[in-house]
Amino acid sequence: MEQDESKTGTEHESPEEQASTETSKPAAAEGKSSEVIDTVKSWLGTVGESVSHIVSTVAGSRPWVPATDVYTTDTELVVLADLPGVSTDALKVDPTPLSLTLTGAGEADDREEAVEYSQRGRPRGDFEVHLDLPAEIKHGQVSAKIKRGVLEVRAPLAVVEKPTVTVIQEEDSEE
């Protein structure tokens, strides 16, 4: 029977040679591992920068939705909307009896062409928000004002007659 020398390849090496070969394998593996890690880190850095650039470009060009609060009192409906940098000339308030739509544009950023942002979170550009109202309003009597970047819209509630139900008690009939 022939012995397969390809299994270990260490039958003909002295114990010193075997020890030297075994200790050099982890060092070589560590070097390869380090190279792979460096390559992956470099690749991730490049991808991360690209994704960051794409996200900031897209985020800067898409419409934003202002934060809003809606509440009613006994007589009116009130909507508050955060609109930093929006002038009255760039704002449209469109009421219907059961909804309110706000559209407009925030101030442009003069720095957009001059700098490369690492983070962008402030709203800018076009916006639109459509609100379904919790109660019917008199949409012809809406008032709106902006103060310190907050739009306040007030509308009187429509008078909705509450149905009344009269309960009639029937007499028991004797048979």
NUPA-396551 format. One record per atom (N, C-alpha, C): x, y, z; residue in three letters. Coordinates in steps of 0.001 Angstrom, whole numbers, padded with zeros to 6 digits, always signed. Example, Ala and Ser with C-alpha at 12.3 -4.5 7.8 and 13.67 -1.06 7.14 Angstrom:
BEGIN
+013190-005690+007800ALA;+012300-004500+007800ALA;+013200-003300+007800ALA;+012850-002250+007080SER;+013670-001060+007140SER;+012900+000030+007870SER;
***
This chain:
BEGIN
+000812-001181+000000MET;+000000+000000+000000MET;+000854+001242+000000MET;+000538+002158-000880GLU;+001315+003384-000983GLU;+000807+004411+000003GLU;+001747+005128+000627GLN;+001349+006164+001571GLN;+001206+007489+000843GLN;+000119+008211+001152ASP;-000165+009498+000506ASP;+000569+010592+001253ASP;+001624+011151+000609GLU;+002428+012179+001257GLU;+001805+013556+001157GLU;+000776+013694+000336SER;+000189+015023+000165SER;-000706+015411+001326SER;-000976+014457+002234LYS;-001880+014772+003341LYS;-001294+015829+004257LYS;-000069+015653+004667THR;+000505+016615+005605THR;+001699+017335+005037THR;+002504+016651+004317GLY;+003697+017265+003762GLY;+004747+017554+004808GLY;+004545+017104+006021THR;+005486+017395+007103THR;+006229+016160+007580THR;+006025+014998+006933GLU;+006681+013779+007368GLU;+008191+013880+007252GLU;+008682+014654+006264HIS;+010120+014729+006018HIS;+010762+015950+006671HIS;+009985+016768+007381GLU;+010544+017968+008021GLU;+010943+017647+009451GLU;+011972+018329+009903SER;+012379+018167+011286SER;+011387+018899+012175SER;+011330+018592+013456PRO;+010413+019288+014367PRO;+010643+020795+014375PRO;+011879+021234+014235GLU;+012163+022673+014204GLU;+011566+023319+012963GLU;+011694+022608+011813GLU;+011138+023133+010565GLU;+009616+023191+010637GLU;+009012+022167+011263GLN;+007555+022154+011402GLN;+007083+023324+012259GLN;+007745+023612+013359ALA;+007374+024711+014255ALA;+007510+026042+013545ALA;+008578+026200+012759SER;+008789+027441+012022SER;+007686+027657+010998SER;+007287+026605+010282THR;+006227+026703+009276THR;+004895+027043+009932THR;+004590+026427+011073GLU;+003313+026659+011753GLU;+003204+028076+012288GLU;+004292+028675+012781THR;+004217+030033+013306THR;+004168+031063+012193THR;+004692+030773+011019SER;+004650+031747+009932SER;+003276+031785+009264SER;+002484+030716+009346LYS;+001151+030704+008739LYS;+000228+031743+009372LYS;+000104+031834+010707PRO;-000766+032871+011272PRO;-000295+034281+010927PRO;+001002+034503+010873ALA;+001502+035839+010545ALA;+001105+036212+009124ALA;+001205+035250+008200ALA;+000810+035510+006814ALA;-000695+035745+006739ALA;-001446+034947+007503ALA;-002909+035105+007511ALA;-003294+036463+008087ALA;-002592+036890+009134GLU;-002868+038207+009719GLU;-002597+039308+008713GLU;-001537+039189+007951GLY;-001222+040190+006931GLY;-002303+040263+005878GLY;-002754+039100+005400LYS;-003841+039048+004415LYS;-005114+039625+005017LYS;-005399+039254+006269SER;-006594+039723+006952SER;-006567+041245+007085SER;-005426+041776+007442SER;-005273+043218+007581SER;-005487+043927+006238SER;-004947+043339+005175GLU;-005134+043920+003837GLU;-006601+043919+003440GLU;-007290+042818+003733VAL;-008722+042713+003406VAL;-009518+043750+004198VAL;-009224+043862+005477ILE;-009923+044839+006323ILE;-009680+046255+005810ILE;-008443+046581+005466ASP;-008136+047915+004935ASP;-008885+048173+003627ASP;-008954+047170+002772THR;-009668+047309+001495THR;-011151+047544+001735THR;-011742+046757+002645VAL;-013172+046914+002957VAL;-013433+048290+003569VAL;-012587+048731+004494LYS;-012754+050064+005098LYS;-012691+051150+004030LYS;-011748+051042+003126SER;-011610+052024+002056SER;-012854+052032+001175SER;-013319+050829+000803TRP;-014502+050712-000044TRP;-015732+051280+000662TRP;-015909+050956+001952LEU;-017053+051476+002701LEU;-016989+052998+002830LEU;-015804+053535+003023GLY;-015659+054991+003100GLY;-016093+055643+001807GLY;-015686+055093+000683THR;-016060+055633-000624THR;-017564+055517-000850THR;-018123+054350-000532VAL;-019570+054150-000684VAL;-020327+055091+000254VAL;-019870+055195+001490GLY;-020522+056074+002463GLY;-020551+057519+001996GLY;-019440+057998+001450GLU;-019390+059368+000937GLU;-020358+059547-000223GLU;-020419+058557-001102SER;-021326+058630-002253SER;-022778+058646-001813SER;-023134+057750-000891VAL;-024513+057700-000391VAL;-024857+059003+000313VAL;-023958+059517+001116SER;-024189+060781+001818SER;-024440+061911+000826SER;-023658+061955-000233HIS;-023822+062993-001249HIS;-025171+062853-001957HIS;-025533+061626-002313ILE;-026819+061383-002991ILE;-027976+061785-002085ILE;-027935+061362-000822VAL;-029017+061674+000110VAL;-029146+063179+000309VAL;-028038+063889+000475SER;-028130+065333+000684SER;-028625+066035-000572SER;-028280+065531-001743THR;-028760+066123-002993THR;-030260+065905-003137THR;-030706+064673-002905VAL;-032130+064356-003019VAL;-032927+065085-001947VAL;-032429+065083-000716ALA;-033142+065746+000373ALA;-033266+067238+000117ALA;-032288+067824-000524GLY;-032340+069247-000803GLY;-033302+069598-001915GLY;-033674+068626-002755SER;-034519+068947-003894SER;-035961+068476-003738SER;-036261+067686-002732ARG;-037630+067200-002592ARG;-038439+068133-001687ARG;-039778+068162-001887PRO;-040615+068998-001027PRO;-040559+068517+000421PRO;-040730+069423+001333TRP;-040757+069060+002747TRP;-042165+069287+003279TRP;-042473+068656+004382VAL;-043796+068760+004988VAL;-043637+069461+006337VAL;-044238+070642+006482PRO;-044118+071371+007748PRO;-044777+070612+008905PRO;-044235+070787+010082ALA;-044848+070234+011289ALA;-046104+071060+011589ALA;-047188+070379+011961THR;-048455+071069+012211THR;-049126+070572+013487THR;-049930+071452+014071ASP;-050838+071117+015171ASP;-052215+071585+014749ASP;-053239+070801+015065VAL;-054620+071169+014771VAL;-055437+070955+016040VAL;-056217+071981+016422TYR;-057097+071805+017575TYR;-058357+072648+017391TYR;-059374+072311+018163THR;-060623+073078+018115THR;-060945+073610+019505THR;-061619+074747+019489THR;-062197+075298+020714THR;-063711+075145+020560THR;-064467+075784+021428ASP;-065928+075711+021309ASP;-066433+076384+020041ASP;-065671+077363+019528THR;-066183+078157+018408THR;-065321+078133+017148THR;-064084+077684+017259GLU;-063218+077752+016077GLU;-062231+076596+016001GLU;-061660+076467+014798LEU;-060605+075492+014543LEU;-059312+076278+014354LEU;-058218+075770+014920VAL;-056924+076450+014820VAL;-055886+075467+014281VAL;-055109+075949+013305VAL;-053997+075168+012751VAL;-052733+075977+012964VAL;-051708+075344+013510LEU;-050389+075953+013667LEU;-049419+075161+012791LEU;-048615+075859+012005ALA;-047650+075192+011125ALA;-046294+075882+011237ALA;-045235+075094+011404ASP;-043871+075635+011456ASP;-043400+075897+010031ASP;-043206+077172+009706LEU;-042771+077571+008364LEU;-041593+078545+008453LEU;-040437+078076+008930PRO;-039292+078981+009047PRO;-038850+079497+007685PRO;-038631+080799+007613GLY;-038125+081406+006385GLY;-039148+081563+005277GLY;-040427+081336+005553VAL;-041460+081465+004528VAL;-042115+082838+004660VAL;-042162+083571+003545SER;-042818+084885+003565SER;-044268+084726+003141SER;-045073+085724+003425THR;-046494+085668+003048THR;-046656+085631+001531THR;-045704+086215+000801ASP;-045770+086185-000671ASP;-045608+084770-001227ASP;-044914+083921-000505ALA;-044615+082571-000984ALA;-045548+081522-000382ALA;-046684+081948+000183LEU;-047567+081043+000906LEU;-048981+081081+000352LEU;-049591+079919+000226LYS;-050991+079828-000201LYS;-051740+078956+000810LYS;-052857+079474+001320VAL;-053721+078754+002244VAL;-055021+078485+001499VAL;-055346+077211+001314ASP;-056524+076834+000531ASP;-057485+076015+001402ASP;-058531+076678+001958PRO;-059472+075956+002818PRO;-060693+075423+002054PRO;-061203+074316+002525THR;-062505+073798+002106THR;-063260+073525+003413THR;-064530+073186+003365PRO;-065243+072944+004624PRO;-064611+071872+005519PRO;-063956+070865+004925LEU;-063404+069775+005742LEU;-061906+069541+005558LEU;-061201+070474+004882SER;-059756+070298+004708SER;-059062+071648+004577SER;-057748+071590+004711LEU;-056922+072792+004565LEU;-055625+072360+003899LEU;-055236+073064+002825THR;-053983+072758+002147THR;-053082+073980+002221THR;-051851+073769+002645LEU;-050841+074824+002712LEU;-049771+074500+001677LEU;-049468+075445+000792THR;-048392+075260-000187THR;-047542+076514-000226THR;-046304+076348-000641GLY;-045421+077498-000738GLY;-043979+077091-000909GLY;-043102+078033-000627ALA;-041665+077795-000757ALA;-040929+078484+000376ALA;-039983+077766+000946GLY;-039123+078341+001974GLY;-037983+079100+001317GLY;-037226+079803+002118GLU;-036123+080595+001564GLU;-035052+079706+000957GLU;-034473+080193-000110ALA;-033379+079468-000764ALA;-032115+079640+000071ALA;-031217+078702-000066ASP;-029948+078747+000650ASP;-028867+079196-000328ASP;-028336+080384-000119ASP;-027313+080935-001013ASP;-026017+080127-000987ASP;-025813+079351+000070ARG;-024563+078592+000211ARG;-024566+077286-000563ARG;-025706+076870-001115GLU;-025803+075541-001721GLU;-024728+075278-002763GLU;-024426+076220-003608GLU;-023429+076009-004656GLU;-022002+076152-004129GLU;-021830+076888-003045ALA;-020487+077209-002580ALA;-019893+076166-001634ALA;-020741+075335-001013VAL;-020225+074392-000020VAL;-020762+072991-000275VAL;-020064+072016+000303GLU;-020547+070637+000276GLU;-020960+070290+001695GLU;-022249+070040+001889TYR;-022779+069769+003219TYR;-022401+068373+003686TYR;-022100+068230+004967SER;-021929+066914+005556SER;-023228+066488+006233SER;-024094+067461+006520GLN;-025404+067165+007101GLN;-026356+068302+006773GLN;-027584+067961+006374ARG;-028602+068978+006097ARG;-029899+068542+006751ARG;-030454+069380+007607GLY;-031697+069045+008287GLY;-032718+070159+008281GLY;-032292+071363+007921ARG;-033207+072504+007914ARG;-034068+072465+006669ARG;-035390+072727+006840PRO;-036272+072703+005661PRO;-035987+073866+004724PRO;-036125+073595+003431ARG;-035925+074635+002417ARG;-036675+074206+001172ARG;-036956+075158+000313GLY;-037602+074839-000949GLY;-039111+074702-000835GLY;-039690+074051-001822ASP;-041142+073904-001898ASP;-041671+073000-000789ASP;-042910+073283-000377PHE;-043575+072424+000602PHE;-045058+072355+000288PHE;-045671+071312+000811GLU;-047122+071163+000715GLU;-047584+070265+001842GLU;-048676+070656+002470VAL;-049289+069808+003491VAL;-050803+069905+003330VAL;-051443+068745+003321HIS;-052897+068668+003212HIS;-053424+068119+004528HIS;-054335+068856+005155LEU;-054885+068439+006447LEU;-056374+068149+006315LEU;-056788+066955+006713ASP;-058204+066653+006841ASP;-058622+067165+008216ASP;-059614+068017+008250LEU;-060003+068679+009492LEU;-060962+067808+010310LEU;-060894+067929+011637PRO;-061743+067108+012503PRO;-063188+067618+012597PRO;-063423+068828+012103ALA;-064763+069412+012152ALA;-064943+070315+010936ALA;-066192+070532+010555GLU;-066479+071399+009411GLU;-066276+072864+009805GLU;-065666+073623+008884ILE;-065407+075049+009145ILE;-066175+075913+008143ILE;-066291+077188+008488LYS;-066825+078177+007545LYS;-065635+078621+006708LYS;-065418+077951+005593HIS;-064181+078130+004821HIS;-064076+079503+004153HIS;-065132+080279+004135GLY;-065073+081632+003594GLY;-064646+082663+004625GLY;-064453+082246+005864GLN;-064103+083185+006946GLN;-062783+082811+007624GLN;-061852+082298+006876VAL;-060560+081856+007414VAL;-059604+083036+007505VAL;-058854+083122+008602SER;-057807+084149+008731SER;-056480+083441+009000SER;-055393+084074+008546ALA;-054064+083477+008727ALA;-053036+084564+008966ALA;-052057+084254+009819LYS;-050946+085188+010061LYS;-049695+084387+010394LYS;-048543+084980+010072ILE;-047254+084361+010398ILE;-046551+085245+011418ILE;-046059+084597+012460LYS;-045281+085309+013468LYS;-044133+084404+013886LYS;-042902+084901+013745ARG;-041677+084179+014114ARG;-041627+082774+013524ARG;-042014+082657+012251GLY;-041906+081386+011550GLY;-043026+080392+011811GLY;-044065+080821+012537VAL;-045198+079935+012814VAL;-046447+080540+012186VAL;-047071+079766+011303LEU;-048325+080182+010685LEU;-049468+079772+011601LEU;-050385+080726+011837GLU;-051577+080431+012628GLU;-052796+080671+011745GLU;-053572+079626+011522VAL;-054791+079711+010718VAL;-055961+079495+011659VAL;-056938+080418+011590ARG;-058136+080308+012432ARG;-059368+080329+011545ARG;-060306+079445+011855ALA;-061553+079387+011089ALA;-062705+079075+012041ALA;-063799+079827+011920PRO;-064955+079518+012780PRO;-065545+078156+012398PRO;-065996+077449+013408LEU;-066632+076166+013154LEU;-067993+076390+012507LEU;-068328+075549+011570ALA;-069645+075625+010946ALA;-070673+075161+011971ALA;-071809+075793+011933VAL;-072870+075394+012846VAL;-073532+074161+012245VAL;-073337+073097+012930VAL;-073934+071844+012488VAL;-075015+071494+013495VAL;-076221+071462+012995GLU;-077333+071156+013891GLU;-077230+069706+014333GLU;-077263+069539+015634LYS;-077229+068189+016172LYS;-078637+067622+016081LYS;-078741+066445+015553PRO;-080075+065861+015451PRO;-080650+065582+016837PRO;-081906+065849+016979THR;-082579+065529+018239THR;-083513+064360+017991THR;-083537+063516+018920VAL;-084392+062335+018834VAL;-085356+062390+020009VAL;-086647+062322+019689THR;-087658+062301+020729THR;-088109+060868+020928THR;-088040+060440+022145VAL;-088444+059080+022465VAL;-089884+059124+022966VAL;-090720+058340+022381ILE;-092140+058298+022744ILE;-092408+056997+023499ILE;-093049+057153+024591GLN;-093390+055968+025379GLN;-094765+055478+024943GLN;-094808+054243+024566GLU;-096077+053656+024174GLU;-096740+053031+025383GLU;-098038+053127+025411GLU;-098806+052482+026486GLU;-098929+051006+026154GLU;-098850+050245+027184ASP;-099087+048808+027013ASP;-100549+048607+026732ASP;-100834+047889+025751SER;-102238+047626+025437SER;-102658+046324+026095SER;-103828+046343+026663GLU;-104323+045141+027310GLU;-105162+044362+026305GLU;-104934+043148+026225GLU;-105679+042337+025266GLU;-106823+041652+025903GLU;
***
